[in-house]
Amino acid sequence: MKDAMGAELIPASEKPTKPSTPVEKCKCPENTEGNHCEKIDGRYWWAHGIDDSRGSIVVTDFATNDSSPSSFITVSEDLKECQCMDGSTECYYGTGRCKCKVKELIGPDCGQCKDPLFKPVFKEINGKQVITGCETCNCFSEGTQNCSKVNGRGEYQCICKSLYEGQLCNKCRANYFLTRDNKCEPCNCHPDGTDYANRQCDDFTGICKCAPGYLGKKCDKCEGGILDDNGKCKRELFIS
C-alpha cells in the first residue's frame, strides 16, 4: 500500500502486543527519508517545500492553495539536485539555497566571497570547476566598492567608488587629490589661475598647477601684478 506521496506503507501487526500507530514504518521512495518520508535527501530540494531547519515537506497545490491529501503531488517529479559552486551537496529543502561548506563564501549557490574585495579561487575537481576559497583582488580598499566579475569571462576587476579611479582604484579623479588618510579632496584651485590643459593639482600634495602669470598653492596670486575684482591678474602701472 502506498500513500499519496509515493511512500510504501508497512502496516502494524494485526494483533499488536503493545499500542502502536496504524503505520509503524514507511518505505520511502528515492531521494526522501525520515520515519514518515517527510524529509528530502540533503542533496536535493523541492519547489513545494519550505525552508526550515527541520526540512519537513509541506505539500500544497499552489493553484488552489489547498494542502489536503487530494492535492498531494508526486515528490520525485519535483526534486531538483542542489547546484553549489563550492562542491557542497546540501541545500535547503524549500529554496535550493546551498549550505556553503567553504566558510568564506556566501550567496544562493555559494558563488561569491563574503569580503567584497576578494574573488573566488577555482579548482578543477572531477572535471568540474569548484570554488575552494577566496583571494584578494589587490584593490585599494578606501577607493573600492567591490571586486566584480567582468562580463562573465572569469576575470575580476576593482569597481571604484565615485571619486576614485585607476585599475586598483588607488587614484583620485581629475581635480581631486589623495590626502594622507586616503580620502579624495577637491583641489579648490583658482579658476582663472589654473592650467586646465592638465589635471588641476598634484595627485598627492594638492598643490595646483598654475597657468602662466599666476602662482601660489592655489594659483590665486599674480606674478608681478595684482588680482582685479574679477579675479584676473593685471599688472601694476608705475608713473615716474
Secondary structure, 3 states (H helix, E strand, C coil): CECCCCCEEEECCCCCCCCCCCEEEEECCCCEECCCCCEECCCEEECCCCCCCCCECCCCECCCCECCHHHCCCHHHCEEECCCCCCCCCECCCCCCECCCCCCEECCCCCEECCCCEEEEEEEECCEEEEEEEEECCCCHHHEEEEEEECCCCEEEEEECCCEECCCCCEECCCEEECCCCCEEECCCCCCCECCCCCCECCCCCCECECCCEECCCCCEECCEEECCCCCEEECCCCC
